[in-house]
Structures are given as C-alpha cells and as structure tokens.
Amino acid sequence: MTQVVISGSGLWTPEFSISNEELVDSYNQYADKFNEENSAQIATGELAAKPHSSAEFIYKASGIKSRYVYTKDGILDVERMRPDIPERGENELSNQAEIGVLAAKQALEAAGRKAEEVDAVIVSCAYTQRAYPAIAIEIQDALGIEGFGFDMLVACSAGTFALHRAWEMVKAGTARSVLVINPELVSPQLNYCDRDSHFIFGDVATTMLVEAQDYSVSDNQYEILSTSAKTKYSSNIRSNFGYMSRANDVDAFGTDKLFHQEGRKVFKEVCPMAAEHILNHMGQHNLTATDVKRWWLHQANINMNMLIAKKILGRDANATEAPVVLDRYANTASAGSLIAFNLYQDDMQSGDYGVLCSFGAGYSIGSLVVQKR
C-alpha cells in the first residue's frame, strides 16, 4: 500500500491586525450612533438597543485578544463597518488566489518541490469569493502547475476534509503530489455590527503538500496513518449568502446572510461530538491519549478547546500538548488547526504521534492521525 505523507506546509499571515480594544471602540461608537438614530423605535420596543461590548468580554468568551485581517480599511469606520476591498478586474489575480499563492510557495519550498512537479490543487475554505472559475484553477495557473484543481467548501472542517481528499487521491494513485490550500478570507462575511460575533474571525492562508512517501524529497515528513470524518446536519451555525437572494427578492447582504450562530447550542452539542470522534479515531490505531504528543485542534473558542482536550486526556491539557493560537489569530475557520501545526511541530521526533482535528458548521468533524517519520 502507498504510504502518504505531509511533506511541507505553509502559513501566510496578513500584515494588518486589529486588537480587541480597537474593535470594541469602533463597535461601541457604532452602537451609540445606532441607538441615538433609532431612539424612538427603541423606546416603543420596535427595535432592540445595541449593547456595549468590552475587550474583557471578548477575551472571556473566546480567548481572543486580536486578529489578523487582509485589510483594516473600513472595518473600524463607524460609517462603514466592513472591510474596504476594491474589486479587481477579471484579468487580475483574485484576492483569495493571491494569498493562496503566497502560502503555497512556502509549502513548496519546505517540501523541496517545484510547482511543475505537483499534480493537483485543492482549495478548501469556508467561503470562496466567486462561484467559478475555481480559485484552485486560478492558483494552479498562477503557479504553473499542470494537472487539475478544484474548490470545496466544508466551513470550518474544510482544511481537514481537503487533506482527506488529497490522501485518498495519493492512495488511489490518481496523483503523486497534491497541494491543499486554505485561503480563509473571512472578514468580509463577518457582521461587525453584532456584539456577539463581530470579534470572532480573522484572515489567513495555510497550505500543505500531500505526497506519496516514495515520491517525496522532503526531510520533514508526517505519515498520514488514516483519516476520519463525520457530519450531522444542524442550522446552529449558518451563512446564507448566495445567488438565490436575487430570485428571492431579499437583501443579499442582510444580517441573516452573514455569519451567525447559536453559540451556546454549538458549544453544548459539538464538544462531546468532537471528543468522541477523536477517541474513536485513535482507537482504530490502538492509541491512547498518552501515546499522542501533539493535539492540533480547531481554533474556534478557547473554552471549547479546553473542554474537548479535557475529555480526551482526562485532565487539563498544557500549552505544549494542545497549542492555542486563538489569542493572536482568532477563529480562522478551517485554518486554525493547520496554523497550530505550522507553528508547533518543530519539537516532534521520529515516531511521535499527532492528531489534527477540525469541527464546525454542518455539523462537520474531520481528523487525521499522523506520525513523524
């Protein structure tokens, strides 16, 4: 059987960041403006007043202190409250392709691989900025890769689900080298006018090169021992933006078309589901929690991470075992566990086991058990 490895990875981090304090100052100014302009309707109960927020509230609720964004322009403008990203022409590289290319080049360099030696490109993320042509095919063209590419959307599990597809392709012999890219440009889909969600997401791009072990030339390899996935339908995390709004005669940018969730329900339902999934996946290899050196978990909420890790380990996890990047990156949709992998793998020794896991809307859960070669 073909052995499949992660032979290289990449992480593109935006140059701009926004602290909780900056975000809260802008939001509170907006809330005051909204409440003043709508005081009559608020007094009669037709509208609810916008509550104030605080940096302390955000950190306690999520573990987030700041987030990286593709651009700060417009986000903190009380008259705008959304990113200001000029539209590019159809003959220009799209924004998502741009950040995907930057991250992809890092993975290729880490793997010692030239672009023309890659067989396929998968772009998988929470949102793509257009329906077609696929962002993956655009990146394939920009890098000079022959073969094929395609996009797939699985919300916050998109990164691991794409790695599953790459693993299957290499196992099946339909590709020797697959570039998996997660260009998470999420800030345009965030409602900066909503106290309970305006702080959640940040932008980033991650990449991994998945290859047949006997084809790889990398000195730093992780064998993918197996993959596991589970989905269960839920409407508790939603983003309804889509082309049907035109036919529905509704506001294409209404609040229900942006990211929204029932946070308490998500926490209550997803945590046990994710912990059970991980334990079952480890059991397929007769592994216990003590056999695993590193847990690269989805980075949605610090309280979720802590609870899931505790259910797996039977105790609180330390920062080395289950590293957290939420404080500086915030929730980056499908890229969170892959950011953790990029930043916290240098101490892994030959034979060490690790688990990559993401979970999110759907509900969806994807995991990989890997071993350092």
Sequence and secondary structure as in RCSB ss.txt:
>XXXX:A:sequence
MTQVVISGSGLWTPEFSISNEELVDSYNQYADKFNEENSAQIATGELAAKPHSSAEFIYKASGIKSRYVYTKDGI
LDVERMRPDIPERGENELSNQAEIGVLAAKQALEAAGRKAEEVDAVIVSCAYTQRAYPAIAIEIQDALGIEGFGF
DMLVACSAGTFALHRAWEMVKAGTARSVLVINPELVSPQLNYCDRDSHFIFGDVATTMLVEAQDYSVSDNQYEIL
STSAKTKYSSNIRSNFGYMSRANDVDAFGTDKLFHQEGRKVFKEVCPMAAEHILNHMGQHNLTATDVKRWWLHQA
NINMNMLIAKKILGRDANATEAPVVLDRYANTASAGSLIAFNLYQDDMQSGDYGVLCSFGAGYSIGSLVVQKR
>XXXX:A:secstr
   EEEEEEEEE  SEEEEHHHHHHHHHHHHHHHHHHTHHHHHHTSS       HHHHHHHH  SEEEES  TTT
T TTT S       TTS  HHHHHHHHHHHHHHHHHT  GGG  EEEEEES  SSSSS HHHHHHHHHT  SEEE
EEE GGGHHHHHHHHHHHHHHHTS SEEEEEEEE  GGGS TT TTTTTSB  EEEEEEEEETTT   SS EEEE
EEEEEE   SSEE   STHHHHHTS TTSGGGS EE HHHHHHHHHHHHHHHHHHHHHTTT  GGGEEEEEE  S
 HHHHHHHHHHHHSS   TTTS   HHHH B GGGHHHHHHHHS TT  TT EEEEEEEETTTEEEEEEEEE 
